Amino acid sequence: MYSEARKLHLIEELLKVKSDTVLAQVEIVLKKATKPVKTQRLSQKYAGSLNLTDDQYADFQNQVTEGRKEWERDI
């Protein structure tokens, strides 16, 4: 809770600032403090992370096919 009070105090102080130069400096500091979050699709993030052999890939595909058959059968 202490950090919330500090934030509110800083906001109050910023509202009193009349200098554009000071506000520009504060903006620079805030931009440095907040890094943009890179959003990436999971398919891109994990692309190539599974290095399967041909046999492992075929086994995986068979398991997926069997799972689909079971799913369709139960519906």
C-alpha positions as a Markdown table, in Angstrom:
| # | Residue | x | y | z |
|---|---|---|---|---|
| 1 | Met | 0.0 | 0.0 | 0.0 |
| 2 | Tyr | 2.9 | 2.3 | 0.6 |
| 3 | Ser | 3.9 | 2.2 | -3.0 |
| 4 | Glu | 0.4 | 3.3 | -4.0 |
| 5 | Ala | 0.6 | 6.3 | -1.7 |
| 6 | Arg | 4.0 | 7.2 | -3.3 |
| 7 | Lys | 2.4 | 7.0 | -6.8 |
| 8 | Leu | -0.4 | 9.3 | -5.8 |
| 9 | His | 2.0 | 11.7 | -4.2 |
| 10 | Leu | 4.0 | 11.8 | -7.5 |
| 11 | Ile | 0.9 | 12.4 | -9.5 |
| 12 | Glu | -0.1 | 15.3 | -7.3 |
| 13 | Glu | 3.4 | 16.8 | -7.7 |
| 14 | Leu | 3.3 | 16.3 | -11.5 |
| 15 | Leu | 0.0 | 18.2 | -11.6 |
| 16 | Lys | 1.7 | 21.2 | -10.0 |
| 17 | Val | 4.6 | 21.2 | -12.6 |
| 18 | Lys | 4.3 | 24.1 | -15.1 |
| 19 | Ser | 7.5 | 23.6 | -16.9 |
| 20 | Asp | 7.4 | 21.7 | -20.3 |
| 21 | Thr | 11.0 | 20.9 | -19.9 |
| 22 | Val | 10.5 | 19.1 | -16.6 |
| 23 | Leu | 7.5 | 17.2 | -18.0 |
| 24 | Ala | 9.5 | 16.2 | -21.0 |
| 25 | Gln | 12.2 | 14.8 | -18.7 |
| 26 | Val | 9.6 | 12.9 | -16.7 |
| 27 | Glu | 8.2 | 11.4 | -19.9 |
| 28 | Ile | 11.7 | 10.2 | -20.9 |
| 29 | Val | 12.2 | 8.5 | -17.5 |
| 30 | Leu | 8.8 | 6.8 | -17.7 |
| 31 | Lys | 9.4 | 5.6 | -21.2 |
| 32 | Lys | 12.7 | 4.0 | -20.1 |
| 33 | Ala | 11.0 | 2.4 | -17.1 |
| 34 | Thr | 8.2 | 0.8 | -19.1 |
| 35 | Lys | 9.5 | -1.6 | -21.8 |
| 36 | Pro | 7.1 | -2.5 | -24.5 |
| 37 | Val | 5.8 | -6.1 | -24.3 |
| 38 | Lys | 6.4 | -8.1 | -27.4 |
| 39 | Thr | 3.5 | -10.2 | -28.4 |
| 40 | Gln | 4.2 | -13.2 | -30.3 |
| 41 | Arg | 2.0 | -16.0 | -31.6 |
| 42 | Leu | 2.6 | -19.3 | -29.8 |
| 43 | Ser | 3.2 | -21.0 | -33.2 |
| 44 | Gln | 6.0 | -18.5 | -33.8 |
| 45 | Lys | 7.4 | -18.8 | -30.3 |
| 46 | Tyr | 7.7 | -22.6 | -30.4 |
| 47 | Ala | 8.3 | -23.1 | -34.1 |
| 48 | Gly | 11.1 | -25.6 | -34.6 |
| 49 | Ser | 11.3 | -26.4 | -30.9 |
| 50 | Leu | 10.4 | -30.0 | -31.5 |
| 51 | Asn | 13.1 | -31.7 | -33.5 |
| 52 | Leu | 11.4 | -35.0 | -34.3 |
| 53 | Thr | 12.7 | -37.8 | -36.4 |
| 54 | Asp | 10.6 | -39.0 | -39.2 |
| 55 | Asp | 9.5 | -42.0 | -37.1 |
| 56 | Gln | 8.6 | -39.9 | -34.1 |
| 57 | Tyr | 6.7 | -37.5 | -36.4 |
| 58 | Ala | 4.7 | -40.4 | -37.9 |
| 59 | Asp | 4.0 | -41.8 | -34.5 |
| 60 | Phe | 2.8 | -38.4 | -33.4 |
| 61 | Gln | 0.5 | -38.0 | -36.4 |
| 62 | Asn | -0.9 | -41.5 | -35.7 |
| 63 | Gln | -1.7 | -40.6 | -32.1 |
| 64 | Val | -3.4 | -37.4 | -33.3 |
| 65 | Thr | -5.4 | -39.4 | -35.9 |
| 66 | Glu | -6.4 | -42.0 | -33.3 |
| 67 | Gly | -7.4 | -39.2 | -30.8 |
| 68 | Arg | -9.6 | -37.6 | -33.5 |
| 69 | Lys | -11.3 | -41.0 | -34.2 |
| 70 | Glu | -12.0 | -41.5 | -30.5 |
| 71 | Trp | -13.4 | -38.0 | -30.2 |
| 72 | Glu | -15.7 | -38.4 | -33.2 |
| 73 | Arg | -16.8 | -41.8 | -32.0 |
| 74 | Asp | -17.8 | -40.4 | -28.6 |
| 75 | Ile | -19.8 | -37.6 | -30.1 |
